Amino acid sequence: MKILYELSWLWEMLGIALAAAAVCVTCAALICKATKRRPNKKMLAVVGAAAFAGAILAVLLIARTPMPL
């Protein structure tokens, strides 16, 4: 049962990171559209990967912080 709980937390963390990456890629595409530039697929992929990695690091750092009672 403990393994199931750990996997649930992992999937939740991956979902949060994926949502953060999608928001960042959307914002980058909208910025390109506002500046009348054509969005480059390579640039959007780099933004998405960086946002995904940053969100995972942020969730891990927050998870290490003890919660006050």
N, C-alpha and C positions, 0 to 999 in steps of 0.2 A: 504494500500500500504506500510505503514511503517513496518508492521509485515512481509510482504514478504521480504523486504530489510534485516531485522534482521535475518530471517531464512536463507537467502542467505549467509550472513556473517558466520553464525554458520556452514553451510555445508562446506564452504570454509575452515574454521578453522579445522574442522574434517578431511577434505581431506589432508590438510598439515600435520596434526599430524599422519595420517595413512601412508602417504608417508615416513615421517621421521622414523616411527617405522619399516616399511618394509626395509628401507635402513640399519637400525641398526641390524635387525635380519639377513639380508644377510651378513653384515660384520662379525657378530659373527659366522655365519656358515662357512664363508671363513677362519676366523682365526682358527676355530676348524679343518678345513680341512688342513690348512697349518702346524699346529702342529701335524697332524696325530692322532687327537683325534676324537672320534665319537661324533657328536653333540647330546646333550641331549635335548629332547623336553621340559622338564621343564625349563631348563636354557634358551632356546630360547624364551619361553613364558614370563619368567621374564624380559628378555632383551627387548622384544617387549612392554610389559606393562609399563616398566620404560621409554622407549623412547616415547611412546604415551603420558604419563602423563607429561614428561618433555617438549615435544613439545607444548602441550596445555598451560602449564604454560608460556612458552616462548612467544607464540603468544598473550596471555592475557597481559603479561607485556609490550610487544611492543605496543599493542593497547592502553594502558593507557598513553603512552608517547605522548605529543602533538607534532605535526609536525610544524617545523618553516616555515614561509611564505617567 
